[in-house]
């Protein structure tokens, strides 16, 4: 247990998640709710273990201090968690390249803006997990978005991670019918497709964008739930 607050006759507790929840993140946590004398139930999942919970009655929200400091931040972030009536299991996806059979991941599991995104052997680490909502690809480990560097529209421009800001350089659409049953991932700003530079199949090959080609396995991706 990392934090507890009482509000509206119930206790809200930040602690470990049930085994049915994805716990591959470095500090998984769930907010539990329970009335005195009753058993608790999970209200919602949160990305990082949080403590120092407090209740804001005016907004109906629980707030918690995020204990994980990021490399480009002077202090740990403070996140606000909405109170949900039911639990929300954490659902992530991994992107496996058809040509190399390797997964998309920030290089060295970096937390920094501008860090290269690369391909690496699919190994189940949390850095290979991404949230995908149909237009934004957000890394589960660092909460940063897959972004074309500098909003470039050129073939060969690197694809990096950056703080999510809603720009079209962070927008991606999925086009089915690519090579060997995969899909193209098309950038919303450039109209170019996600690939690796030079079509490399090596670990550490840098992600880039290139003109779309449904016959090229280097531009074909398969998303799957870990």
Phi, psi and omega in degrees: 000132184247336181196151180212144176214148177249133180205140176052037175082003180235157173260140175242124189233132173266122182201198182291154179271155172298161183295341180286348180268151176294121182240028180280349179289159188295326178222072182294148179209153172228149173264122181257149178234139177198145175270155179306129179086352180250163175285158181267162171221156182284129179268316179196158174265148177231156189289319184239152173301128185238147176225185181055046180295142170218162187247128176253099185295330183291332181249349183068037182236149168262138177243144179218149178274122177285123185277351187268112176277139179263155188298331181257017179238140182287329183226160174302148178286154172248117183253151176251126181256125174290148174270122180252147181289338180227161180291149177237099177302146180279119181246123180235170179224151172247145180250113182253128180283133184293319184291314187263343185061030179244160188255152179284133183201146171295137183300127179064019184055037181299148175259000192271148168300138176086356178295138179297145169259134187228178170256145178210159176311133178292115188228006174083004178289154184294335179294343178270002179265138182226147168272134181228114182250015179100347178213338182237133179247107188246130182287135184290326185284320187241357176065025177254158189258147174293122192221138170283123187299130178066016183055033182296148174248016185264145169302138176090354178297140182289150173252124186236185170252146181208154176308131183295127184224004177081005181289157180292339176292346178255008180264135181224140175238151182258128178241117182282171177090017178279180187301139174054039174082007180271190179226153171275146172247108190258127179287137184288339181269314186266337186074009179262166189253148178291133177206192170242149188300125180072007181068022183300145176253010184277152169302136180089358177299131188280135176289141179212181176242151180206163178307139186288141180208110184290347181269352184266118181292338178291342179253010182254131185231147175240123176263135179217153180274125182291000000 
